Amino acid sequence: MYVWIWRHLPGNAWVKSLISLALVLGVVYVLFQYVFPWAEPLLPFNDVTVDDSLPTPATEWR
């Protein structure tokens, strides 16, 4: 897949490298600005199963 993209980019190796860098930065920007905020409510990161009633090791030594 990457070889196909590299072959279809215009210019020499330096121009292709700059275009590739711009494409990667564009994809990262879109992911952080739109995709991850949209998907965050769908992920179970706020479902914690830690019980606060258990004593911590620091309080057992007192």
C-alpha positions, 0 to 999 in steps of 0.5 A, spaced: 500 500 500 505 504 501 509 503 495 503 504 491 502 511 494 509 513 494 509 511 486 503 515 485 506 522 489 508 527 484 516 529 484 522 527 486 524 523 493 524 530 497 518 532 494 515 525 495 517 526 502 514 532 504 508 530 501 508 524 505 509 528 511 504 533 510 499 527 509 501 523 515 500 530 519 493 531 516 491 524 518 493 525 525 490 532 526 483 529 523 484 523 528 485 528 534 480 533 532 474 529 530 475 521 530 477 521 537 473 526 540 467 522 537 469 515 539 471 517 546 464 517 549 463 510 546 469 507 550 469 504 557 474 508 560 469 511 565 467 504 568 472 503 574 471 497 578 475 500 584 472 499 591 473 505 595 471 501 602 477 497 602 483 499 606 490 502 603 496 498 605 498 505 608 492 505 613 493 498 615 500 499 619 497 504 624 
